[in-house]
Structures are given as structure tokens and as C-alpha cells.
């Protein structure tokens, strides 16, 4: 379930015990371990480990601590090591002005040379940064718009830095320090970063999580980091494991690409992905992109859309879930007949149903479908997106008259079932205004929804 993306298993303090350390990792659910080198010798050791164990991958490079004697010819040597098929990244590289073991100029020189090498080899990088934030951000900004993809390991920047790095498609990770008693500032940053941009790591043998703090760290303890992130994000450990493992696959190519999901579990609810088609084309939606949510791949074309029976079989006993939710990257009322068949199965078997919709179902189906909601869909959640028809039209790339269509749908639907209207947390949208509009003018419940 887990990928520990940062464990220096070549350290001498594992010498006589590596077999047991690896066995404990396996027992704790660690599927893959990425071992980053810090100089030529340890990079070779990382490769040796990767050759010995099929679930271990290596990264090769010079850590800032080890750049005191940096010379340009070292790049060719790293390049030779990186040619190995189990080398997944260039790392660990970066800047460390805290210990200052090597002169700043050499640190920067080595760092930039290795970033350039990663571009040449089309490999991601693993970045270490300590007390060098300004220089780090300045250097990384120079690579904005290139193919550079990085993991900011043991992230030490500000929330604004994190947002900027994520916008540049980099990933962030935190080791055991998220569990430290006094690390509220770190947990606050973690809470603001969507799980889709996080990786798991231990930084073994350092940064040991609570309750083993002070002892030697090891990959098995990545479960404790995952547990803490799950707690911070109010997600299940499975959700954190699946999403971060998929992120590790996206960045490092470690693990396997998951298959298309017709139903997918998040927390205690089961989501039903009836279609990827939509009558709108929202600016914030990744429907035409990868269409992946929390590690589940939802992208499918019309020919792949299964019949109701396939979904019903996957649902099984609906009572085992809090809710069965019709929600994917498409508009479910496009397959209203299939939704009704599945919903009637769920209701007959004691389950609860919800449908997330854009509220254009009557136009899509060329009839008033709201009376059919009764007894089949317990809650209809309609995306309000904006109280302003023009802004609505811009966000969803639909005709402005669809705003009124959506409102009429909500007003009519509330005669037959529980209706909630929601907006995503976009800055341009005035949340307070939306709430007033929904509760006073339409008379249904209001909720702010997150998006990524
Ligand atoms: Ni490290």
C-alpha cells in the first residue's frame, strides 16, 4: 500500500539488520522503497540494493553536504550511474545552509548541474533544502516551464512556496516530523496541501516519527506518517496510501498504473463513475486531463461505459457504505436511465443514495426528471458555481441561460428530495453571497466543496 520515497538504507547503522528492517517494512505494507544516494559511493550502494531487492529503487546524486570537493567531471560519473534501469531519479540534491558543510557557491553549482542532468536524462529529482529557501526558490523558478519535476523532500518552505511549487507540478513530502508534538506549523502546511500533491517518505534513518522518536528510523514507520496525514486531512489511511502511491508512480514511475474504476471508495462512501461525458466544460475540471481522483482513474470514453449490472455487482451490499454517490468527472444525468436502475437497486437493498449534478438534467433528458428523484435519490447535490449567470457561464463554458435552468432544477427537485447546493472554493466566488442566495432565494441547504 505504501511507497517510502526516501530511505537511506545504505547507512552503516543498518549493517547487520537490513534483512529484518526490510521484513518489517513488508509487514507494515510498504510496497516500494526509493533509496537516494548522497555521493558516488552511496549512489552505487543504492543501486546495489535495487539490484538485490525488486521492490527497491535507487536515486543517484550529490547531496549538498557532499559538494565541498565538487568538480564538473562528476556529472559524467552520475550520468553513468543513472543509466541503470532501476535508477528512478537524480537525488538527493539541493542546498543546505544550516550545516554549511560546503561553500554556497559549490552547492549551487553542483545543484544546478544536477538539475540540468535530470532534464537531459528525463528523470525527476529529489530535493533537499534547509535554510536556503530564497536561493532554492530562485533557482527552481528558472526551470519553470521546463520538464523539471521534483520531490521537495522534508519540505521546509512556506505555504506560499508550496503552492508555487505545486503550480509548477512538483511534489511535496514530509517525514516523521509531521508527528512531532511541537510541529503544529508543519501540520498546518500539510493541511493546506491537497493529498494529490503529496508523497510519503521516512528519511530513514533520520526523522523518526512518534512514538519512536530518538531511535533509528526505518521504512516500516512510513505507516505512522501516513496515519498522521490521514488524520490531518480527515481521510482514511487507505485513501492516503492509494493516492500517494499513485503520486509516486506519476513522478518516479515506481509501481503500477491503476486501471479504470467504475466504482471507487473514498472514506466510507462508494462513488459510482457512470460517465466521463459532460454537457459543460468547467475551467477547473480535469475531465479532459488525467481524470484521476485520489489515485482512482476515472477516465473512460462512451464505449467503455458499463451497464447498470456491472455497477450493481461492484456495489454488492449497499448497507456496508455510508452512501452510494453518483459522482465522477462527467454529468451523471447524461446516463439517467442507468443511474435510476442502480439507485433503485441500492434503495431496495437498504442503502443511501446521493447524486452530484450540474442541474442541467432536464435539458439533457428533454423532460422534467425531478419527479423521478423521489424515493431513488436521497440527496441531490447541485453545483451552484456562482450566483452570477455571466460568471457561471464563464466558469462552466455554457450559455448564461443555463444558470436559471440549474436554479429551476433545484427548486423543482426540492419538492421530491433533499437538495444541497454547493460551490467550489474558488477565490472569485463570494461564498457568503452564495450562501444567502441558496438558503433565502432557493430554500435549500448550502455547502462549500473543495476542489483540487
Ligand atoms: Ni535524505
Boltz pocket constraint, residues with backbone or C-beta under 6 A from the ligand:
constraints:
  - pocket:
      binder: B
      contacts: [[A, 6], [A, 8], [A, 36], [A, 92], [A, 128], [A, 203]]
      max_distance: 6.0
